[in-house]
Amino acid sequence: MKKLIFACLMLFAGTLQAADNPLGTGDMLRFTVYGNPDMTTETRVTAAGTISLPLVGEVKVGVISVPAAEHKIAKLLETGKFIKQPQVNIIIEQFISQQVSVLGEVLKPGRYPLDHPSTLTDLLAIAGGVTPNGSDQITVISHKDGKSIRQEYDLRDMFRKNGSPDVAVSSGDIIYVPRAPVFYIYGEVQRPGAFRLERDMIVAQALATGGGLTPRGTERSLRIKRRNAKGELETISTEASTPLLPDDVLQVQESLF
């Protein structure tokens, strides 16, 4: 019983939060008037921002909140002398106009309705979370005053104690999770190949990720192939404590003795 009451309260809270958002194209509404069941209507907001209702016809509700729409329709019913002191109620059945896109390395990329105030981590959770190949650096693209604003957020830092705060998202935002950076290792290691580059990773950790050296391998004369600022590939002598960069190619030589 307690669980049922809690679920109802959560649903009611979500409805109140959705009511604060402006209505827009595609939203499905259920319209009722107390004591007048014949007025009950399900209608969708058109591209022009209107809905069609009994008695009053087309009503402009786009870009206003549910309470404002209820008040507007009640006034039309009363001034038109259709119903005396009408009690109008609108329930949002589908909140399509307010959406956020979640793209990239998430389990369920797509567009999600923003039917209550939500944060970056809320939307990532709804999209199934970041895949194992996803980066901790999340990009959010928003639009304000006709301009596109691109910001990056450190997801891992958000979950640290006293880390950076979560970020509120708005309708029209695009959340993009890029693929995590990788490094490559080949030569005398047990498991050569491409691997996820963890933060602050050094050569010694890369060797461990590759399963360690083969019996013929040596940590002497380690080399990294890395692109310079001009995009040219350079070969750099390195050691176990050297930090790795994205797309580094680590070469492990065969021991001569």
C-alpha positions as CSV (number, residue, x, y, z in Angstrom):
1,M,0.0,0.0,0.0
2,K,2.8,2.4,0.9
3,K,4.5,1.6,-2.4
4,L,1.3,2.4,-4.3
5,I,0.8,5.7,-2.5
6,F,4.5,6.6,-3.2
7,A,4.1,5.8,-6.9
8,C,0.9,8.0,-7.1
9,L,2.7,10.9,-5.4
10,M,5.7,10.6,-7.8
11,L,3.3,10.5,-10.8
12,F,1.4,13.6,-9.4
13,A,4.7,15.4,-8.8
14,G,5.8,14.6,-12.4
15,T,2.6,15.9,-13.8
16,L,2.9,19.2,-11.8
17,Q,6.5,19.6,-13.1
18,A,5.4,18.9,-16.7
19,A,2.6,21.5,-16.3
20,D,5.2,24.2,-15.7
21,N,6.7,23.6,-19.2
22,P,5.3,25.4,-22.2
23,L,3.1,23.3,-24.6
24,G,4.3,22.8,-28.1
25,T,3.8,21.0,-31.4
26,G,3.0,17.3,-31.1
27,D,2.0,17.3,-27.4
28,M,-1.1,15.1,-26.7
29,L,-3.6,16.6,-24.3
30,R,-6.6,15.2,-22.5
31,F,-9.2,18.0,-22.0
32,T,-12.0,17.7,-19.5
33,V,-14.6,20.1,-17.9
34,Y,-16.0,19.2,-14.5
35,G,-19.6,18.2,-14.7
36,N,-19.6,18.1,-18.5
37,P,-18.4,14.6,-19.6
38,D,-19.5,15.3,-23.2
39,M,-16.7,17.9,-23.4
40,T,-13.9,15.3,-22.7
41,T,-11.5,15.4,-25.6
42,E,-8.1,14.1,-26.6
43,T,-6.3,16.4,-28.9
44,R,-2.8,17.1,-30.2
45,V,-1.1,20.5,-30.5
46,T,-0.7,21.3,-34.2
47,A,2.3,22.9,-35.8
48,A,0.5,26.2,-35.5
49,G,0.3,25.7,-31.8
50,T,-3.5,25.2,-31.7
51,I,-5.9,22.6,-30.4
52,S,-9.4,21.9,-31.5
53,L,-12.1,21.7,-28.7
54,P,-15.9,21.4,-28.6
55,L,-17.9,24.7,-28.6
56,V,-14.8,27.0,-28.7
57,G,-13.1,25.5,-31.8
58,E,-9.4,26.3,-32.4
59,V,-7.5,27.6,-29.4
60,K,-3.9,28.8,-29.4
61,V,-2.0,27.1,-26.6
62,G,1.5,26.9,-28.0
63,V,4.3,28.3,-25.9
64,I,2.1,28.7,-22.8
65,S,1.9,26.5,-19.7
66,V,-1.0,24.1,-18.9
67,P,-2.4,26.3,-16.1
68,A,-2.4,29.3,-18.6
69,A,-4.1,27.1,-21.2
70,E,-6.8,26.0,-18.7
71,H,-7.5,29.6,-17.7
72,K,-7.7,30.7,-21.4
73,I,-10.1,28.0,-22.4
74,A,-12.2,28.5,-19.2
75,K,-12.5,32.2,-20.1
76,L,-13.6,31.3,-23.7
77,L,-16.3,29.0,-22.4
78,E,-17.6,31.5,-20.0
79,T,-17.5,34.6,-22.2
80,G,-19.1,32.6,-25.0
81,K,-21.9,31.7,-22.5
82,F,-21.4,28.0,-23.1
83,I,-20.7,27.0,-19.5
84,K,-21.0,29.0,-16.3
85,Q,-17.9,29.1,-14.2
86,P,-16.3,26.1,-16.0
87,Q,-13.6,24.1,-14.2
88,V,-11.2,23.1,-17.0
89,N,-8.5,20.4,-16.5
90,I,-5.8,19.5,-19.0
91,I,-3.6,16.4,-18.6
92,I,-0.5,16.0,-20.7
93,E,-0.6,12.4,-22.1
94,Q,2.4,12.8,-24.4
95,F,5.0,15.5,-24.0
96,I,6.7,15.5,-27.4
97,S,7.6,19.1,-27.9
98,Q,10.2,19.2,-25.2
99,Q,12.9,16.7,-26.1
100,V,16.6,16.1,-25.7
101,S,18.8,14.1,-28.0
102,V,21.3,11.6,-26.5
103,L,23.8,10.4,-29.1
104,G,27.1,8.5,-29.4
105,E,28.3,5.8,-27.0
106,V,25.2,5.1,-25.0
107,L,23.1,1.9,-25.0
108,K,19.9,3.5,-26.3
109,P,20.7,6.6,-28.4
110,G,17.7,8.6,-29.4
111,R,15.3,11.5,-28.6
112,Y,13.8,11.6,-25.1
113,P,10.9,13.7,-23.8
114,L,11.8,16.3,-21.2
115,D,8.6,16.0,-19.2
116,H,10.2,17.3,-15.9
117,P,13.3,19.1,-14.9
118,S,16.2,16.8,-15.6
119,T,20.0,16.8,-15.5
120,L,22.8,15.4,-17.7
121,T,23.1,12.2,-15.6
122,D,19.3,11.8,-15.6
123,L,19.3,11.7,-19.4
124,L,22.3,9.4,-19.6
125,A,20.5,7.0,-17.3
126,I,17.3,7.1,-19.4
127,A,19.5,6.3,-22.5
128,G,20.8,3.1,-20.7
129,G,24.1,4.6,-19.6
130,V,27.5,5.0,-21.2
131,T,28.8,1.9,-23.1
132,P,32.2,0.4,-22.1
133,N,33.7,2.2,-25.1
134,G,32.3,5.6,-24.1
135,S,34.4,8.5,-22.9
136,D,34.1,10.2,-19.5
137,Q,34.2,13.6,-21.3
138,I,30.6,14.4,-22.3
139,T,29.7,17.1,-24.8
140,V,26.4,19.1,-24.5
141,I,25.3,21.3,-27.4
142,S,22.6,23.8,-26.5
143,H,21.1,26.7,-28.4
144,K,20.5,30.2,-27.0
145,D,19.6,33.4,-28.8
146,G,20.2,31.8,-32.1
147,K,23.7,30.6,-31.2
148,S,25.0,27.1,-30.7
149,I,26.9,26.7,-27.4
150,R,29.2,23.7,-27.0
151,Q,30.4,22.7,-23.5
152,E,32.2,19.7,-22.1
153,Y,31.7,18.0,-18.8
154,D,33.7,15.4,-16.9
155,L,31.3,12.7,-15.9
156,R,33.7,10.9,-13.6
157,D,34.4,14.1,-11.7
158,M,30.6,14.5,-11.1
159,F,30.6,11.3,-9.0
160,R,33.6,12.2,-6.8
161,K,33.0,13.5,-3.4
162,N,33.0,17.4,-3.6
163,G,33.2,17.0,-7.4
164,S,31.7,19.2,-10.0
165,P,27.8,19.6,-9.8
166,D,25.4,17.9,-12.2
167,V,24.2,20.0,-15.1
168,A,20.6,20.9,-15.9
169,V,19.5,20.2,-19.5
170,S,16.9,22.0,-21.6
171,S,14.7,21.2,-24.5
172,G,16.6,21.0,-27.8
173,D,19.9,20.1,-26.1
174,I,22.1,17.5,-27.7
175,I,24.1,15.2,-25.4
176,Y,27.0,13.5,-27.2
177,V,29.1,10.7,-25.7
178,P,32.3,10.3,-27.8
179,R,34.2,7.1,-28.1
180,A,36.9,6.9,-25.4
181,P,40.5,7.5,-26.6
182,V,42.6,4.4,-27.3
183,F,46.2,3.4,-27.5
184,Y,47.8,0.6,-29.4
185,I,50.5,-1.9,-28.3
186,Y,52.3,-4.5,-30.4
187,G,55.5,-6.6,-30.4
188,E,56.5,-8.8,-27.5
189,V,53.4,-8.6,-25.4
190,Q,50.8,-11.3,-24.6
191,R,47.8,-9.5,-26.0
192,P,48.7,-7.0,-28.7
193,G,46.0,-4.7,-30.0
194,A,44.0,-1.6,-29.3
195,F,42.9,-0.7,-25.7
196,R,41.0,2.0,-23.9
197,L,43.3,4.8,-22.7
198,E,42.5,5.3,-19.1
199,R,43.1,8.7,-17.5
200,D,46.8,9.5,-16.6
201,M,47.8,6.1,-17.9
202,I,51.6,5.4,-18.1
203,V,53.6,2.9,-20.2
204,A,53.9,0.4,-17.3
205,Q,50.1,0.3,-17.0
206,A,49.8,-0.1,-20.8
207,L,52.1,-3.1,-20.6
208,A,50.0,-4.7,-17.9
209,T,46.8,-4.1,-20.0
210,G,48.5,-5.9,-22.9
211,G,49.0,-9.0,-20.6
212,G,52.6,-8.3,-19.8
213,L,55.7,-9.2,-21.8
214,T,56.3,-12.5,-23.6
215,P,59.3,-14.5,-22.5
216,R,61.2,-12.8,-25.2
217,G,60.1,-9.3,-24.5
218,T,62.1,-6.6,-22.7
219,E,61.2,-3.2,-21.2
220,R,64.5,-1.8,-22.6
221,S,64.3,0.2,-25.8
222,L,60.5,0.8,-25.6
223,R,59.3,3.1,-28.3
224,I,56.1,5.1,-28.9
225,K,55.0,6.1,-32.4
226,R,53.1,9.5,-32.0
227,R,51.8,12.1,-34.3
228,N,53.2,15.6,-33.8
229,A,51.5,18.9,-34.3
230,K,51.9,18.7,-38.0
231,G,50.2,15.2,-38.1
232,E,53.5,13.5,-38.9
233,L,54.3,10.2,-37.2
234,E,57.4,10.3,-35.0
235,T,59.2,7.5,-33.1
236,I,60.0,8.4,-29.5
237,S,62.2,6.4,-27.1
238,T,60.3,6.0,-23.8
239,E,60.3,4.3,-20.4
240,A,57.8,2.7,-18.0
241,S,56.8,5.9,-16.3
242,T,56.1,7.9,-19.5
243,P,52.5,9.1,-19.8
244,L,50.6,7.9,-22.9
245,L,48.5,10.1,-25.2
246,P,45.5,9.2,-27.3
247,D,46.4,7.1,-30.4
248,D,49.9,6.4,-29.2
249,V,51.4,3.2,-30.6
250,L,53.6,1.4,-28.1
251,Q,56.2,-1.0,-29.5
252,V,57.8,-3.6,-27.3
253,Q,61.2,-5.0,-28.6
254,E,62.5,-8.5,-28.4
255,S,65.3,-9.0,-26.0
256,L,68.6,-9.7,-27.6
257,F,70.0,-11.6,-24.6
